[in-house]
Amino acid sequence: MLRILLTNDDGIDAQGIRRLAEALVPLPDLEIFVVAPAEERSGVGHGVTFREALSPQPHAFYGLPVKAWAINGNPADCVKAAYHLLFAGEKQPDIVFSGINVGYNLGRDIYYSGTCSGAREAVIHGIPGVALSYGNWEEQDSFGVVGTIIQPLLQRFIKQAADKNLPQEVFWNVNIPHLPAEEIKGVAPAVLSLYHYHDQYQKAEEGYWLGRTYPQDGEHREEDDYRLVNEGYIAVTPVHIDATDRSLLAKVDQWFVEADPS
């Protein structure tokens, strides 16, 4: 029996995490738990709570056969609390799925995304983590048949986790186009598209709102996640949590040698 933990950043009552649970419940030999923020925590990045106490509360979860808790914190807090509090002294989860997020998390979104932080925090604790995002930002109440679309992918990740084949220190960023199932072209390995949008602030009476513009004339590599989802592919990106640029270590070392006054 594999233990599956679900979290998100849209809040425990969001439709995305419900669709994720519904896609997993029919699969055999799974024990499913939900630990998610009591309220929406989108865009909090990898923030953690330490200026107030966390208080996990049991939560009725749509009548599904899962055990669920709501937490007054961020997605990273939810995974920490599951690991250190709720599962302390027990079997830890075999894999963590974070999502399904409303809207994509592409390119540098992984640094702002609470969805991605849930998967990243799992990896920090030695547990495989998968972040799932759906391109329905313009139709946030419409999740279509996303659960059916991703179920084979969920099964693949679960099988790899059960066989201990998922690499340590890597979480998986998955972005699913908002399309009918028959229009999904397949699953494609992708790299982060870091420059596919520009920040833009819009002035309003109360101040300035952060928004984005997406240049239509930008060039995108064939393997960019942004390009792939717009062409109808599910983009899957392995993201290493060690951000060290090892190619520069020798150069940095030389800087200090050259600066040595002796």
C-alpha positions, -999 to 999 in steps of 0.1 A, spaced: 0 0 0 15 33 -12 10 64 8 1 95 -13 1 131 0 -17 159 -18 -13 196 -13 -18 228 -33 -17 266 -30 -53 273 -41 -66 261 -8 -81 229 4 -116 237 -10 -103 244 -45 -116 223 -74 -81 214 -86 -71 194 -56 -105 177 -56 -99 166 -93 -65 154 -84 -79 133 -55 -107 119 -77 -82 108 -103 -62 89 -77 -90 73 -56 -99 46 -83 -62 35 -85 -55 3 -65 -34 -1 -34 -32 36 -25 -36 54 8 -44 90 1 -39 120 24 -46 157 19 -28 184 38 -35 218 22 -38 255 31 -71 265 48 -71 295 24 -57 304 -10 -19 309 -9 -11 315 -45 22 332 -53 37 328 -19 68 310 -33 86 289 -8 75 309 22 72 292 56 54 302 88 74 309 119 58 340 134 26 321 144 18 285 154 5 261 128 -27 244 137 -37 214 115 -75 209 116 -93 177 103 -112 186 72 -141 168 55 -130 165 19 -159 162 -5 -169 128 9 -140 111 -7 -122 82 10 -92 102 20 -79 117 53 -75 155 51 -63 184 72 -64 221 66 -35 242 78 -32 279 85 0 282 64 16 279 30 21 248 8 57 243 22 42 245 57 17 218 47 44 194 37 66 202 67 36 196 90 27 163 74 63 151 77 71 163 112 37 163 129 9 143 112 31 114 101 58 116 128 68 81 139 47 66 110 53 57 74 61 88 54 44 94 20 59 76 -9 52 106 -32 37 141 -29 15 156 -56 9 194 -54 -20 209 -74 -39 208 -96 -31 246 -99 -54 270 -116 -32 283 -145 2 273 -157 35 275 -137 60 278 -165 96 291 -166 105 313 -137 70 308 -122 86 280 -103 102 305 -80 69 323 -72 46 293 -72 32 278 -40 23 248 -61 59 242 -70 70 249 -34 49 220 -22 67 196 -45 101 211 -38 95 208 0 87 172 -4 121 166 -22 139 186 6 125 159 29 136 131 7 102 124 -8 95 125 -46 74 156 -55 53 165 -85 37 199 -92 7 199 -115 -7 230 -132 -35 234 -156 -38 261 -183 -73 272 -173 -65 307 -160 -90 324 -183 -117 298 -174 -109 291 -137 -141 272 -130 -135 248 -160 -114 218 -153 -128 197 -181 -116 161 -180 -82 170 -166 -83 141 -141 -88 116 -169 -60 133 -190 -34 131 -162 -44 97 -147 -19 77 -168 9 102 -159 0 99 -122 2 62 -125 36 65 -141 50 87 -114 35 64 -87 51 33 -103 85 51 -105 82 61 -69 73 26 -58 103 12 -77 126 39 -62 134 51 -97 128 88 -92 160 108 -86 167 125 -53 169 163 -52 146 167 -83 110 177 -83 88 174 -114 70 204 -129 40 193 -150 19 217 -170 -13 205 -188 -30 224 -216 -66 234 -212 -78 213 -241 -102 184 -248 -85 150 -242 -85 142 -280 -65 174 -287 -37 167 -263 -7 157 -285 11 137 -258 37 142 -230 69 160 -238 101 166 -217 106 204 -214 130 230 -202 120 261 -183 112 291 -206 126 319 -185 118 349 -207 83 343 -222 66 372 -204 74 406 -190 61 421 -157 39 451 -161 22 472 -134 -12 487 -140 -21 519 -122 -54 519 -103 -71 541 -78 -57 521 -49 -22 517 -63 -4 495 -88 -14 459 -98 12 435 -111 4 419 -144 21 404 -174 25 408 -211 34 380 -235 54 392 -265 41 376 -297 74 380 -315 96 363 -289 117 333 -300 112 301 -281 134 270 -282 117 238 -293 120 223 -259 106 253 -239 77 245 -217 58 276 -228 61 266 -265 52 230 -258 20 237 -239 9 262 -265 13 235 -291 -9 211 -271 16 190 -252 18 182 -215 52 196 -205 72 178 -179 103 194 -165 127 179 -139 138 207 -116 169 201 -95 168 218 -61 206 223 -61 209 257 -79 247 258 -77 264 268 -110 293 245 -107 308 257 -140 316 290 -122 332 276 -90 368 275 -104 364 311 -118 352 324 -84 381 306 -67 404 324 -91 389 358 -82 399 354 -46 434 342 -56 439 373 -77 426 395 -49 449 380 -23 472 409 -12 500 385 -1 
